[in-house]
Amino acid sequence: MLVSHKIIRRVLAFFVVVGCYVGCVEPFDAKTESFGNALVVDALLTTEFDRHRVSLFRTYPFEADGPEAEQGALVSITDNSGTSYRFEETEPGIYLSETPFAARQGTDYTLDVQTADGKAYRSATVTTPENVPIDNIEAKRLFNDKGEEGVSILLDNALPSETPNYFRFEYEETYKIVAPNWDPFEFEVVHYIPCDTIPYQVDIKVQTEERKVCYGSATSNAVIQTSTVGLTENKVNDFNIRFIGRDNYIMSHRYSILVRQFSQTQDAHSYYERLGDFSSSDNIFSQIQPGFLEGNVRSISDESEKVLGYFEVAAVEERREYFNYDDLFPGEELPPYVVNCATPGNPQLYSFGYHCADFRVCDGACESPLIEAILAGNVVFHSVNENGSADQPGPYFTLPSPCGDCTKLGSNIVPDFWTE
């Protein structure tokens, strides 16, 4: 299940900002003057057959390390036929349904939470929206609104009814990484004891692990929404899910994106829209105070208590798309690699000032720049320095690790879904 549940972090951040807002931007010691310990609910029920998740946390003051999990709560979702689905706490603040189930079309659902201190909370009744298929996802070479060239991931869908629909999207992208300066040999630190008979010794050996080809991944971290309200046709055409600048190395070889479409209710769409407006603000201490971000969960123990977060029921469709860089930029130079691999380094085996007072007693600079860089994982083998000089005395030439070791940027395990 791809759902990332980032809403909990956005709402918690929102509450912190409201609590410590100041009227003008100036240096200050950021401490929360007043703090309300509110429950934050993040609950998403979908039409997928799955163990659905409810996250419960407490807001926290600006200077705290992070949110406090709401543990020991009783959580359930009930439909309009009286069927109740209970949830169990699988890790602090995270509750999964005890058995897998799926939201049914046209069915109403309500979330109930009772915290360990006996307080009760209930959501508004939410109806499962109409399911809308994804017609097409296509990667196109385009210019964005800023005049930057790149690739847009565009989505089309067609609604089965004339009623306006609301959509939210998430994506997970996976991309092939090829280390441009991969070498079959790697460093081996043989000896590293200062002032020993052989103080420092570094050899090279044949690599035994795959480090040439890897796969990186990332998920969407913004609120991506659209609707058909006000359109001449009740369908979504060429909606931009993701734009990738042509200089972004992630599409240098092969790129895949899994897009998940959530058909929303109008209320959920409005909530996420307000949440997105806040989280995309350039300056969280701007002159606009966002106010309290009201969701659809209420306290039934104390009507005056503020509760943050949202219980959403959504119909889900997903589709995956692949493309190669050469498909859209045939014969053109690849994007620059994420690390500059043009200039090899030449770290010395012995530090300047290395000196021994006695056997294994070092009273000078005792570190080996080369060995320290190897042990830290910062460099990979490039070549042997066969013609050492005063300017380049080190025994080997090196490169930044990602130049020859793709595992610094991704996993060397091929994803189960991957196709070439």
Disulfide bonds with the S-S distance in Angstrom:
Cys195-Cys356 1.98
Cys214-Cys406 2.04
Cys341-Cys403 1.99
Cys362-Cys366 2.04
